Amino acid sequence: MVQRHPDGRNHVSPPRSLAARGAAAAQPLRRAASSLNETSDGAGTNPFALKNNLLLNEPLVDWRFLDDLPQRRRRPAWVTNEPIACVGAWETLFHRRRTGQAQVNDEELYAYEHTEKFVKEVLGVGATALITAYDKNYFVDEEEFALKKQLAAHCKRHGLKLGVYLRADQIYSETFADRLQREDLLARDARGQATAYGNQEWRKNVCFHKPNNLAAFKASIRRAITELGVDLLHLDGFEVGGTETVNACRCDACRRDFTAFLQRRWGDDPRACKRRFGHTHLEGIEPPGLSAVPSIPSGRVVDPVWQEWIRFRCTWTARVGRLVSEHAHALNPNVAILGNNALAVRENAALLCGYDSDSYCRHVDIMCNEDGFHAHLDDAGRVIQRARQHKLATGAFLFNYMHNPALPARDLRRQMAHAAAFNAGRVTCLGHAPGCYADFRLAGDVKRRFLDWLHRHWEHYQNLETIADVTVWREARAMALAEPLTYATAMQCEQLLIEDRTPLHIVAGDWPADTRVLVLPDLAFLDDAQCDRVTKFVQAGGNLLVIGQTSTLDGWGRRRGDFGLRPVLPDAVRMPGLVFDQHAAHANDPIAAGQAALGDKLHWARHQVGAGRVVYIPELVAPSTQPSLLNADHTYNFGLDLTNWRVPERADELRKALAWLLGGRPTFAVRAKRGVLANYYRQRDTGRLYAHLVNLHEKPVGRITVGVAAEEKTFRASVLTPDRDAARKLTCRASGERGTVTLENLDVYAVIVIETANGRQ
């Protein structure tokens, strides 16, 4: 929806206008309050209390701001049903030249990337899709576009899926100099300066709060779908608002829409507004981070304006994602979307980049992940893997770069196996370079052999659902407002579960129905509704691992008098006390808030609640072990930090606690040398169970035992592996309610297929 401001400029506004005040702005809240009244006991309800509870117990994204955009799009069938293995060369020729990466015969090489011979060579390594250059920062060279049409025809003729690369968060300022003089398109920092992509000053960042940028983005998508007939859109830099401490936008359009966002959420109820901000002057609230150093909170985010700013950014990202995905769907519902916004595990993406994985993955089919590591055992003995990202990409597949040509072929096999195991067979990217001629054919025989094997056994990668006993709940809002210690706690918990091959979920939204143990990794910010849901989970027989200061704050970050989870916590567990540092306050130095101090950090309490069990751990990760996340200039340090790629100090005690919570009866239990990973699936239509095993060692490992819950005399197992000369000896036995499969040798990758009588039913 486009509206004209009183000052004459347009802006994109959510339903019924973000800037609407009074009765119109209050309608969504009044409808919600009305529905709550209708389900009350008839005794009457305080409307203020209803709105207060609504805003206290809401998710990170305010979905009411997407009410005018029904989500009709569904994942294309080919993404769900077919293997995904692609190669890519998605830098345009003009961009290669402008960045100084040109070659003497670049026209000849670029033309080759659009020939039938090239398409056949891509298919020759087993790839099913090609991603090619198209729109770089809103500029399409028409001579290059003619080649794209030629390429599209070749791909269609030979059955190769074609994706195109678009970068929409920047604009080529040199090619649009006239337009930029006429239109206000650029993102600007707090000083009013236009920002750019690193040192490439000709790539200016744009702001999606300025409607002409979104219109141009949609026009480029329309041309790709209608004129090229593409199967996939690779939306690189699909980020709204830039990155805090680096290039985050604070332009006038952002400020206006933030004010309107606050007015719609709070402007109709002065009492709720005052309770939230201490006053009712919403028009005077500016976006945070304009002048403070560091420019982001370095601990818990308790400032209400910072909290609202994070929610505003995440909501706007979800809205732009919905607009773009629905636009593509209307043009062709079979077009898939690959979004690149990275998938952080230690970084607070909601604070830094204005998105959360749960809402982002609702609008993309594949999540691009440009991390700085690959699956391996490093020189320090750390188990480095991408299992976290695969599990956080809820409802979407994960796109990884598989091939580093500088490493031996065994590493390529390992990366493809890791992707197949954790990505339901989707290997994704087999080779990428600015020009594809330099990369994808390397080790082509290794790629082809693995992909041929995958195709032959594709029935075993269809209709899968992940099996998990334990769910680490990275609840979206709690993580968005969390201190860095919460991320460290989550990572070390997850690392132990991954290394021990425990059936595992990691979720930001709802936890799955098969969750037997729910892990709350120092989630201080939990609202009353969430606490009630967790309590009911335990009372119904679920098991709970509570760490640190979980539930000590409500959804706004206000300190409770007692844990919100008090009904399920042992009586001996006490709220952390507050300690205030004494200091001489200067005129511009507010008195610091009290620091929550734990009592006995060593005692781990166990507790039975009806059929459920609870373990409380006061502190799993010592704050003193954590490095600063900021550089000396107060920008965020996005460098590769492996501090928390380790199990906790008291790992053995944590293992015992988890075993007690599971009653010593995990669904799967794999005994193998450390450095062997496992992931587990159930096939919906057949009931088969699968244990995918990946060996990160440089040599084969022997004798792996897989224990699984199964009925006596109805238990069968077989093994699938793409490894040459792999020892396929498999022994299988059942005892009581468990079955055991022993694999004598694992080179790189094996899939244990288990069938039971229940499964065949």
NUPAPA-321388 format. One record per residue (C-alpha): x, z, y. Coordinates in steps of 0.001 Angstrom, whole numbers. Each point is the difference from the previous one (the first is absolute). Example, Ala and Ser with C-alpha at 12.3 -4.5 7.8 and 13.67 -1.06 7.14 Angstrom:
BEGIN
<<12300; 7800; -4500>>
<<1370; -660; 3440>>
END
This chain:
BEGIN
<<0; 0; 0>>
<<1462; -977; 3399>>
<<-1001; 1804; 3150>>
<<1011; -435; 3586>>
<<1317; 3059; 1749>>
<<-1000; 796; 3562>>
<<3470; -1140; 1038>>
<<-766; -3477; -1355>>
<<2214; 60; -3081>>
<<-1247; -408; -3552>>
<<698; 2335; -2876>>
<<-1038; 265; -3629>>
<<-2428; 2834; -511>>
<<-1463; 1549; -3137>>
<<-3760; 119; -587>>
<<-2240; 840; 2962>>
<<3118; -58; 2210>>
<<2768; 2519; -177>>
<<-514; 622; 3683>>
<<-3666; 865; -374>>
<<-981; 3448; 1177>>
<<-2988; 2275; -229>>
<<-2846; -811; -2368>>
<<1444; -3263; -1312>>
<<3342; 1549; -849>>
<<-1695; 2913; -1718>>
<<-2147; -2039; -2398>>
<<2366; -7; -3020>>
<<462; 3749; 253>>
<<-3717; 574; 521>>
<<-828; -2095; -3049>>
<<2457; 2043; -2041>>
<<-1437; 3241; 1342>>
<<-3508; -1231; -763>>
<<902; -751; -3602>>
<<1503; 3457; -355>>
<<-3162; 1549; 1435>>
<<-2102; -1928; -2490>>
<<1860; 1596; -2896>>
<<-72; 3534; 1405>>
<<-2189; 2779; -1323>>
<<-2420; -394; 2878>>
<<1180; 3065; 1836>>
<<1420; -2133; 2794>>
<<3597; -857; 817>>
<<2042; 369; 3140>>
<<754; -3578; 1207>>
<<3281; 1181; 1526>>
<<1062; 1519; -3309>>
<<-943; -3229; -1772>>
<<2124; -2148; 2273>>
<<2812; 2524; -94>>
<<-33; -74; -3808>>
<<-247; -3788; -33>>
<<3119; -391; 2130>>
<<1841; 2798; -1801>>
<<-608; -1452; -3443>>
<<477; -3707; 730>>
<<2652; -2219; -1605>>
<<3091; -1277; 1779>>
<<-1644; -3336; 850>>
<<-3233; 262; 1980>>
<<-1940; -2579; -1995>>
<<-2908; 44; 2455>>
<<2115; -2256; 2201>>
<<-263; -2661; -2715>>
<<-3771; 251; -371>>
<<-530; -3458; 1458>>
<<2372; -1596; -2533>>
<<-1524; 133; -3491>>
<<2668; -300; -2686>>
<<-1191; -2987; -2020>>
<<3381; -1111; -1223>>
<<987; 666; -3608>>
<<3332; -556; -1687>>
<<288; -3636; -1138>>
<<-377; -364; -3750>>
<<3345; -1756; -396>>
<<1866; 3008; 1400>>
<<-1716; 2254; -2524>>
<<193; -2316; -2994>>
<<3227; -1993; 319>>
<<3706; 870; 37>>
<<1627; 55; 3438>>
<<3597; -1158; 172>>
<<1100; -1769; 3159>>
<<2978; -1359; 1843>>
<<202; -251; 3765>>
<<1710; -1758; 2869>>
<<-2025; 1095; 2958>>
<<2249; -418; 2995>>
<<-881; -3141; 1945>>
<<2707; -2517; 788>>
<<-318; 616; 3733>>
<<437; 3745; -570>>
<<3088; -488; -2167>>
<<1506; -2048; 2789>>
<<-944; 2427; 2769>>
<<1534; 2955; -1856>>
<<3238; -1868; -669>>
<<-557; -445; -3749>>
<<-55; -3796; 2>>
<<1981; -2168; -2385>>
<<1553; -3395; 586>>
<<-2557; -1748; -2207>>
<<-2916; 2308; 785>>
<<-2531; -2813; 479>>
<<786; -1380; -3436>>
<<-184; 3447; -1610>>
<<-3228; 886; 1787>>
<<-1571; -3269; -1059>>
<<979; 780; -3600>>
<<-2054; 3226; 185>>
<<-3117; -2167; 333>>
<<628; -2549; -2751>>
<<-1558; -443; -3417>>
<<3415; 578; -1557>>
<<170; 3394; 1703>>
<<-3461; 960; -1280>>
<<986; -933; -3552>>
<<3168; 2088; 276>>
<<-2015; 2984; 1200>>
<<-2273; -382; -2996>>
<<3098; -412; -2141>>
<<1076; 3621; 469>>
<<-3472; 1194; -985>>
<<-1364; 687; 3472>>
<<-3738; -236; 566>>
<<34; -12; 3808>>
<<2090; -1156; 2945>>
<<-12; 1556; 3461>>
<<1165; -2428; 2656>>
<<694; 158; 3721>>
<<-2886; -791; 2312>>
<<-698; 1984; 3179>>
<<2833; 2010; 1524>>
<<-1180; 2090; 2929>>
<<-2961; -2297; 780>>
<<2147; -3122; 167>>
<<-518; -2884; -2438>>
<<2295; -2993; 292>>
<<-2172; -3066; -594>>
<<2762; -1949; -1745>>
<<417; 2891; -2407>>
<<-3775; 245; -444>>
<<-76; -3588; -1294>>
<<2410; 1130; -2723>>
<<-2314; 2908; -810>>
<<-2836; -2410; -713>>
<<2285; -1924; -2318>>
<<1017; 3214; -1774>>
<<-3621; 1140; -363>>
<<-876; -3242; -1748>>
<<2908; 358; -2454>>
<<-933; 3619; -777>>
<<-3614; -880; -644>>
<<975; -2905; -2239>>
<<2224; 2190; -2183>>
<<-2046; 3202; -5>>
<<2376; 2113; 2097>>
<<-1691; 2528; 2273>>
<<1045; -456; 3639>>
<<372; 2826; 2483>>
<<973; -281; 3656>>
<<1881; 2458; 2165>>
<<-1416; 1129; 3343>>
<<1564; 2455; 2411>>
<<-2587; 1117; 2531>>
<<1344; 3161; 1631>>
<<2452; -1965; 2163>>
<<-75; -3175; 2057>>
<<2756; -2557; 573>>
<<301; 577; 3735>>
<<2171; -3086; 575>>
<<-2574; -2373; -1462>>
<<-2918; 1696; 1767>>
<<1586; 607; 3396>>
<<-2858; -1671; 1900>>
<<-2656; 1851; -1951>>
<<1675; 3358; 529>>
<<-35; -617; 3748>>
<<-3768; -521; -140>>
<<-1035; 2596; -2591>>
<<679; 3670; -619>>
<<930; 12; -3698>>
<<3051; 2211; -340>>
<<451; 3515; -1292>>
<<1688; 2358; 2445>>
<<1718; 3322; -464>>
<<-680; 3153; 2015>>
<<2189; -1329; 2832>>
<<-2013; -3213; 183>>
<<2800; -2113; -1487>>
<<-770; -2776; -2470>>
<<1504; 726; -3418>>
<<1601; -2415; -2427>>
<<1043; -327; -3629>>
<<3383; 1707; -89>>
<<2549; -2041; 1907>>
<<-2017; -3224; -260>>
<<-1265; 236; 3544>>
<<-1932; -3268; -230>>
<<-2337; 1616; -2569>>
<<-2192; 2182; 2209>>
<<-2403; 2461; -1595>>
<<-3687; -582; 637>>
<<-2879; 2473; 208>>
<<-3113; -396; -2166>>
<<-2046; 1892; 2569>>
<<162; -3240; 2001>>
<<-2598; -2302; -1587>>
<<1789; -3300; 526>>
<<2691; 1073; -2466>>
<<-2521; 662; -2722>>
<<-1738; -3289; 786>>
<<3296; -1876; -379>>
<<744; 1831; -3260>>
<<-3380; -1006; -1409>>
<<445; -3592; 1183>>
<<3297; -253; -1863>>
<<-1623; 1390; -3149>>
<<-2838; -2500; 342>>
<<2433; -2914; 222>>
<<1937; 1156; -3074>>
<<-3154; 335; -2078>>
<<-1928; -3040; 1196>>
<<2825; -2514; 519>>
<<2520; 1086; -2639>>
<<-2388; 1504; -2538>>
<<2294; 2943; -683>>
<<-585; 2552; -2748>>
<<1766; 2930; 1654>>
<<753; 1326; 3472>>
<<3234; 1936; 426>>
<<-608; 2057; 3135>>
<<3397; 1342; 947>>
<<338; 2777; 2556>>
<<-3699; 659; -406>>
<<293; 3038; 2258>>
<<-2196; 1011; 2900>>
<<1657; 1761; 2914>>
<<3666; -15; -966>>
<<2197; 2845; -1232>>
<<262; 3338; 1764>>
<<3436; 803; 1522>>
<<906; -3706; -312>>
<<-2530; -2385; 1562>>
<<-3402; 1707; -67>>
<<-2436; -1505; 2466>>
<<-1386; 1987; 2930>>
<<-1364; -2915; 2027>>
<<-3063; 250; 2222>>
<<-2241; -1474; -2711>>
<<1123; 2643; -2502>>
<<-586; 2740; 2543>>
<<-3471; -1255; 893>>
<<-1055; -286; -3613>>
<<1401; 3427; -820>>
<<-2022; 1533; 2815>>
<<-3094; -1827; -1212>>
<<713; 1165; -3554>>
<<57; 3619; 1174>>
<<-3145; -466; 2073>>
<<-1952; -1394; -2893>>
<<1144; 2727; -2349>>
<<-308; 2946; 2381>>
<<-1660; -1046; 3242>>
<<-3583; 787; -952>>
<<616; 3683; -824>>
<<1870; 2043; 2633>>
<<89; 3088; -2208>>
<<1689; -1774; -2893>>
<<2324; -1788; 2426>>
<<1068; 3250; 1618>>
<<519; 1632; -3362>>
<<2260; -2891; -963>>
<<2026; -556; 3188>>
<<-621; 3094; 2100>>
<<-1813; -2077; 2659>>
<<-2377; -2941; 350>>
<<2053; -2373; 2179>>
<<499; -2723; -2583>>
<<758; -2653; 2603>>
<<3149; 1916; 912>>
<<1440; 111; -3529>>
<<2833; -2504; -396>>
<<1568; -1211; -3240>>
<<2727; 2466; -1037>>
<<3679; -756; -250>>
<<358; -1377; 3517>>
<<2880; 2155; 1119>>
<<710; 2846; -2426>>
<<3296; 57; -1933>>
<<-184; -489; -2921>>
<<-2976; -2271; 536>>
<<-1682; 971; -3260>>
<<-738; 3440; -1414>>
<<2861; 1028; -2273>>
<<-2046; 2625; -1865>>
<<-3685; 452; -666>>
<<-2244; -2056; 2256>>
<<-2189; 2697; 1550>>
<<-413; -1488; 3486>>
<<-3630; -1243; 7>>
<<853; -3068; 2095>>
<<2741; -1040; -2416>>
<<-2467; 502; -2833>>
<<-2580; -2192; 1727>>
<<2643; -2610; 828>>
<<1001; -242; -3677>>
<<-3658; -306; -998>>
<<-543; -2622; 2722>>
<<2928; -2104; -1223>>
<<-961; 254; -3678>>
<<-3624; -847; 809>>
<<1035; -3009; 2078>>
<<2327; -1246; -2750>>
<<-2866; 279; -2481>>
<<-2254; -1878; 2418>>
<<2476; -2845; 523>>
<<573; -118; -3759>>
<<-3739; -287; -587>>
<<-383; -2705; 2671>>
<<2815; -2103; -1436>>
<<-946; 410; -3658>>
<<-3667; -760; 653>>
<<995; -3057; 2061>>
<<2058; -1338; -2909>>
<<-2799; 792; -2438>>
<<-2532; -1944; 2064>>
<<2270; -3050; -81>>
<<816; 234; -3714>>
<<-739; 3061; -2158>>
<<2709; -1022; -2483>>
<<2862; 435; 2480>>
<<2125; 3060; -750>>
<<1700; 2143; 2649>>
<<3527; 1384; -206>>
<<530; 2570; 2750>>
<<3432; 1193; 1059>>
<<64; 3364; 1704>>
<<2389; 1680; -2440>>
<<-1081; 2849; -2269>>
<<1718; 3164; 1143>>
<<623; 2972; -2276>>
<<2043; 2318; 2234>>
<<-1197; -1304; 3394>>
<<-3258; 1022; 1630>>
<<-1386; -3535; 338>>
<<-3180; 1175; 1752>>
<<2006; 1682; 2763>>
<<2714; -2639; 266>>
<<-1855; -3254; -635>>
<<-3683; 825; 320>>
<<-1212; -742; -3519>>
<<-577; 1710; -3323>>
<<328; -1654; -3385>>
<<-3528; 837; -1158>>
<<-1808; -1816; 2816>>
<<2624; -2769; 259>>
<<-327; -915; -3676>>
<<-3746; -462; 402>>
<<684; -3198; 1934>>
<<2920; -1511; -1896>>
<<457; -1010; -3625>>
<<3765; 373; -124>>
<<2111; 2463; 1984>>
<<3457; -1229; 992>>
<<2746; 2566; -377>>
<<3350; -614; 1708>>
<<1803; 3119; -1129>>
<<3739; 548; -115>>
<<320; 793; -3696>>
<<-613; -1414; -3452>>
<<-662; 1640; -3338>>
<<3266; 1345; -1411>>
<<2106; 3077; -662>>
<<2355; 441; 2936>>
<<3574; 1290; -95>>
<<-1215; 3535; 700>>
<<-2322; -130; -3009>>
<<-3189; -258; 2022>>
<<-2967; -1763; -1563>>
<<-935; -2580; 2627>>
<<-3288; -1818; -548>>
<<-3066; -1384; 1745>>
<<-2608; 1863; -2039>>
<<-1226; 1875; 3090>>
<<-729; -3164; 1952>>
<<-1756; -1622; -2928>>
<<-2289; 2997; -347>>
<<-613; 358; 3750>>
<<-1119; -3624; 297>>
<<-3486; 1072; -1057>>
<<-2077; -2966; -1120>>
<<2700; -2543; 920>>
<<3018; -1428; -1759>>
<<3466; 664; 1382>>
<<2276; -2836; 1137>>
<<3714; 666; -546>>
<<3122; -2093; 227>>
<<1228; -269; -3585>>
<<3296; -1775; 150>>
<<3338; 896; 1522>>
<<2215; -2916; -1105>>
<<3115; 2144; 492>>
<<-1039; 2288; -2877>>
<<201; -778; -3731>>
<<-2883; -1626; -1859>>
<<-820; 3354; -1621>>
<<-1024; 1317; 3412>>
<<-2407; -2911; 457>>
<<-1534; 724; -3403>>
<<-334; 3657; 1009>>
<<-1757; -802; 3274>>
<<-2437; -2383; -1670>>
<<-701; 2582; -2713>>
<<-563; 2743; 2574>>
<<-2489; -2193; 1864>>
<<-1806; -1002; -3180>>
<<-255; 3626; -1123>>
<<-1280; 1467; 3261>>
<<-1730; -3063; 1478>>
<<-2161; -997; -2978>>
<<2195; -3009; -739>>
<<295; -1355; 3547>>
<<3697; -750; 488>>
<<-511; -1307; 3580>>
<<3116; -1335; 1748>>
<<2658; -1699; -2137>>
<<2101; -1283; 2860>>
<<-25; -135; 3784>>
<<2352; -1399; 2571>>
<<-402; -1520; 3473>>
<<302; -3299; -1872>>
<<-1213; 54; -3603>>
<<2601; -2512; -1120>>
<<2628; 2777; -4>>
<<-1667; 2545; -2227>>
<<-2838; -451; -2442>>
<<1757; -2075; -2676>>
<<2730; 2599; -550>>
<<-421; 1623; -3425>>
<<-2975; -2297; -460>>
<<268; 176; -3790>>
<<-310; 3816; 109>>
<<-3074; -211; 2215>>
<<-1634; -2692; -2084>>
<<588; 1803; -3290>>
<<-1607; 3218; 1275>>
<<-2952; -1788; 1598>>
<<-642; -2113; -3095>>
<<-149; 3213; -2032>>
<<-2370; 1522; 2573>>
<<-2331; -2999; -204>>
<<-54; 136; -3805>>
<<-1064; 3646; 101>>
<<-2178; -140; 3096>>
<<-3042; 1342; -1850>>
<<1747; 3372; -21>>
<<205; 59; 3821>>
<<-3671; -704; 625>>
<<-2711; 2496; 1005>>
<<2344; 2965; 175>>
<<-574; 3407; 1530>>
<<2789; 2499; 490>>
<<-35; 3112; -2171>>
<<1066; 3172; 1738>>
<<-142; 3709; -751>>
<<1473; 1082; 3332>>
<<-947; -1190; 3477>>
<<2156; 720; 3045>>
<<-2451; 7; 2884>>
<<1652; -1454; 3098>>
<<-3264; 442; 1887>>
<<50; -2503; 2870>>
<<-832; 2261; 2938>>
<<1985; 2979; -1274>>
<<3077; -2231; -398>>
<<-562; -1667; 3384>>
<<231; 3397; 1716>>
<<2549; 1575; -2331>>
<<3489; 1227; 705>>
<<2876; -1801; -1784>>
<<248; 2829; -2552>>
<<-3336; -1097; -1460>>
<<1447; -3452; -736>>
<<3085; 1573; -1574>>
<<-2197; 2216; -2174>>
<<-2114; -2942; -1131>>
<<3062; -2120; -755>>
<<1774; 2641; -2089>>
<<-3186; 768; -1958>>
<<-528; -3699; -624>>
<<3641; -463; -975>>
<<-281; 2620; -2723>>
<<-3239; -1509; -1311>>
<<1530; -3509; 18>>
<<3247; 1080; -1673>>
<<-1919; 2003; -2607>>
<<-2281; -2995; -612>>
<<-3152; 2041; 645>>
<<-3191; -2100; 308>>
<<-299; -99; 3778>>
<<-2201; -1067; 2900>>
<<1012; 191; 3671>>
<<-2955; -430; 2326>>
<<-833; 263; 3675>>
<<-3755; -111; -489>>
<<-2235; 1212; -2812>>
<<1753; 1242; -3090>>
<<-931; -1799; -3251>>
<<-2571; 1388; -2402>>
<<2546; 409; -2814>>
<<2127; 2404; 2061>>
<<735; 3140; -1986>>
<<2496; 1558; 2412>>
<<-249; -459; 3768>>
<<3191; 639; 1985>>
<<-346; 1032; 3654>>
<<3517; -392; 1483>>
<<-59; 2337; 3015>>
<<-3136; -1587; 1494>>
<<-530; 2430; 2872>>
<<-2762; -2106; 1607>>
<<-3031; 176; -2285>>
<<-3513; 170; 1408>>
<<-2813; 2117; -1398>>
<<-1580; -2877; -1917>>
<<3290; -822; -1703>>
<<613; 3635; -902>>
<<-3493; 191; -1442>>
<<586; -3136; -2072>>
<<3287; 1332; -1388>>
<<-1654; 3339; -789>>
<<-2792; -1729; -1915>>
<<2588; -2080; -1880>>
<<1629; 3197; -1282>>
<<-3281; 1745; -730>>
<<-1022; -3012; -2087>>
<<3121; 356; -2146>>
<<2604; -1891; 2018>>
<<3491; 1399; 480>>
<<1790; 458; 3293>>
<<3607; 234; 1174>>
<<36; 1338; 3567>>
<<3254; -77; 1947>>
<<1010; 1696; 3238>>
<<-2397; 284; 2896>>
<<-2729; -2204; -1460>>
<<-3395; 678; 1688>>
<<1369; 2461; 2571>>
<<-1281; -2317; 2776>>
<<-3324; -1742; 449>>
<<-438; -3716; 642>>
<<990; 391; 3653>>
<<3062; 2063; -793>>
<<-1528; 3306; 1078>>
<<1373; 2970; -1896>>
<<-2415; 1656; -2395>>
<<-237; 3731; -570>>
<<510; -655; -3716>>
<<648; -2931; -2299>>
<<-2838; -2499; -112>>
<<551; 15; -3774>>
<<-327; 3778; -254>>
<<-2802; -199; -2645>>
<<2449; -1465; -2545>>
<<3258; 1691; 1008>>
<<1356; 3178; -1595>>
<<-741; 3158; 1980>>
<<3712; 716; 326>>
<<559; -3200; 2016>>
<<-11; 811; 3701>>
<<-77; -2148; 3122>>
<<3418; -540; 1587>>
<<570; 2288; 2957>>
<<743; -1295; 3492>>
<<3388; 668; 1561>>
<<558; -621; 3706>>
<<3448; -679; 1391>>
<<610; 2022; 3136>>
<<1382; -2043; 2858>>
<<7; -230; 3760>>
<<-2586; -2586; 963>>
<<859; -2399; 2798>>
<<-2661; -1496; 2204>>
<<-98; -3197; -2046>>
<<631; 1550; -3413>>
<<-3175; 1095; -1800>>
<<253; 2960; -2290>>
<<642; -1270; -3506>>
<<-2641; 429; -2648>>
<<605; 2517; -2724>>
<<1808; -1102; -3108>>
<<-1831; 676; -3254>>
<<2259; 2201; -2125>>
<<-487; 272; -3748>>
<<307; 3325; -1743>>
<<1333; -97; -3557>>
<<1191; -3593; -461>>
<<1149; 533; -3577>>
<<-3153; 1162; -1759>>
<<-2179; -2756; -1444>>
<<-3486; 1312; -690>>
<<-2220; -1197; -2858>>
<<-3744; 461; 40>>
<<-2974; -829; -2228>>
<<-3215; -1078; 1778>>
<<-2741; -454; -2571>>
<<1080; -2962; -2118>>
<<2570; -1061; 2604>>
<<3554; 1128; 611>>
<<1936; 400; 3236>>
<<3707; 370; 743>>
<<1107; 947; 3507>>
<<3595; -738; 1118>>
<<929; 1526; 3382>>
<<2854; -2453; 664>>
<<1355; -2844; -2108>>
<<2445; -1588; 2470>>
<<2139; 2054; 2363>>
<<-308; -1277; 3605>>
<<3754; 435; 457>>
<<639; -2833; -2487>>
<<-1717; -2613; 2154>>
<<1864; -2232; 2481>>
<<-1364; -893; 3410>>
<<-2141; -3116; 13>>
<<1081; -948; 3522>>
<<3113; -1763; 1251>>
<<2061; 1383; 2848>>
<<-1998; -2116; 2473>>
<<-3246; 1482; -1364>>
<<-1073; -3207; -1712>>
<<-1168; 322; -3576>>
<<2682; -508; -2650>>
<<-1351; -2620; -2385>>
<<3220; -98; -1992>>
<<-92; 476; -3757>>
<<-89; 3755; -643>>
<<222; 1126; -3624>>
<<-108; 3738; 746>>
<<-3240; 537; -1920>>
<<585; -2433; -2845>>
<<569; 3030; -2169>>
<<-1929; 2577; -1966>>
<<-559; 3439; 1584>>
<<2556; 2782; -358>>
<<-2355; 1901; -2292>>
<<-891; -3053; -2055>>
<<-168; 1814; -3349>>
<<-2461; 2553; 1378>>
<<-2098; -2812; 1449>>
<<-40; -1722; -3389>>
<<-1231; 3215; -1630>>
<<-2698; 394; 2655>>
<<-1207; -3576; -553>>
<<22; 483; -3775>>
<<-2154; 3127; 412>>
<<-2423; -1859; 2255>>
<<-274; -2807; -2565>>
<<-453; 2468; -2815>>
<<3032; -1528; -1684>>
<<-2071; -3091; -809>>
<<1008; -3004; 2137>>
<<-1710; -3302; -741>>
<<3434; -1604; -413>>
<<3363; 1691; -512>>
<<3152; -2115; -237>>
<<3277; 1465; -1189>>
<<2909; -2166; 1069>>
<<3293; 56; 1815>>
<<-297; 752; 3710>>
<<-167; -3309; 1838>>
<<-2700; -1512; -2205>>
<<-3231; -480; 1977>>
<<-3521; -143; -1407>>
<<-3386; -1100; 1267>>
<<-3297; 149; -1854>>
<<-3159; -2111; -50>>
<<-3353; -217; -1731>>
<<-1584; -3423; -524>>
<<-3635; 162; 1044>>
<<-1513; -2506; -2417>>
<<1991; 866; -3152>>
<<844; 3664; 518>>
<<3648; -665; -874>>
<<2579; 2398; 1392>>
<<3353; -1194; 1311>>
<<3283; 1747; 659>>
<<2358; -2211; 2040>>
<<3640; 1063; -346>>
<<2789; -1119; 2376>>
<<3657; 853; -563>>
<<2030; 373; 3207>>
<<3296; 477; -1863>>
<<2593; -2734; -298>>
<<-106; 227; -3793>>
<<-2797; 331; -2561>>
<<-1248; 3485; -834>>
<<-1074; 1155; -3430>>
<<-2844; 1886; -1623>>
<<-2866; 390; 2438>>
<<-3007; 2031; -1104>>
<<-3437; -623; 1481>>
<<-2641; 2651; -654>>
<<-3625; -827; 741>>
<<-3382; 1644; -463>>
<<-1580; -1825; -2953>>
<<-2198; 682; -2991>>
<<1528; 458; -3440>>
<<-117; -3051; -2319>>
<<-1235; -2295; 2787>>
<<3266; -444; 1800>>
<<1919; -3321; 81>>
<<2890; -1116; 2183>>
<<2097; -3104; 609>>
<<2761; -941; 2421>>
<<405; -2952; 2356>>
<<3322; -766; 1681>>
<<1605; -2963; 1767>>
<<3489; 1254; -845>>
<<2082; -2232; -2224>>
<<1343; 1548; -3186>>
<<-1978; 3152; 750>>
<<-406; 2393; -2899>>
<<-3730; -109; -644>>
<<-51; 2744; -2621>>
<<-3021; 2163; 660>>
<<-1243; 2979; -1952>>
<<-3444; 1432; 500>>
<<-1642; 3180; -1246>>
<<-3042; 2091; 832>>
<<-381; 3748; -217>>
<<-3106; 1884; 1052>>
<<-1171; -1389; 3311>>
<<3309; -1607; 970>>
<<1888; -3037; -1054>>
<<3719; -662; 276>>
<<1781; -3329; 342>>
<<3769; -226; -313>>
<<1886; -2988; 1380>>
<<3522; -160; -1393>>
<<1521; -2014; 2831>>
<<-874; -1027; 3582>>
<<2094; -2570; 1825>>
<<-1844; -543; 3314>>
<<-3773; -223; -479>>
<<-2542; 691; -2704>>
<<-3761; 451; -131>>
<<-1434; 2313; -2643>>
<<-3529; -1152; -882>>
<<-2190; 2723; -1503>>
<<-3390; -510; -1592>>
<<-2369; 2711; -1163>>
<<-3449; 56; -1546>>
<<-1396; 1170; 3324>>
<<1670; -2925; 1700>>
<<-1542; -2546; -2377>>
<<-3405; 1456; 659>>
END
